Amino acid sequence: MNEYVIEDVSHCEIMWEYQSYKEVMERMNYLRQLWWCWENICPCTSYATCSREYEIIKYAGGIQIDSVCAFEIGKTVDDWKLNNWKG
């Protein structure tokens, strides 16, 4: 079974873990709609000028087999980068 992890690579912070690609995409779409509210604010003290860079990492049997940068979010949302990723 595959496992997916959403990580904020800017802060080396694993945010969520899911068992299905569908769950990952639901979370990614939700986060894009939030923009810069409490759930997306960076943990550092410079959160007003910082951002989160979300990456999706796919594991199989505990071994990383794929990863993709999803988007960066700060005061605005960077381009959606998952258009062609199949999970």
Number of C-alpha atoms within 10 A of each C-alpha: 8 16 18 22 20 24 21 21 16 14 14 10 13 14 12 13 16 15 14 14 16 11 12 20 15 10 15 19 11 11 18 17 11 13 17 20 12 8 9 16 18 21 12 11 8 10 15 12 10 16 23 23 19 24 22 26 19 23 17 12 9 10 10 14 11 12 16 15 18 22 20 22 22 19 15 11 17 13 10 13 13 15 7 6 10 6 17
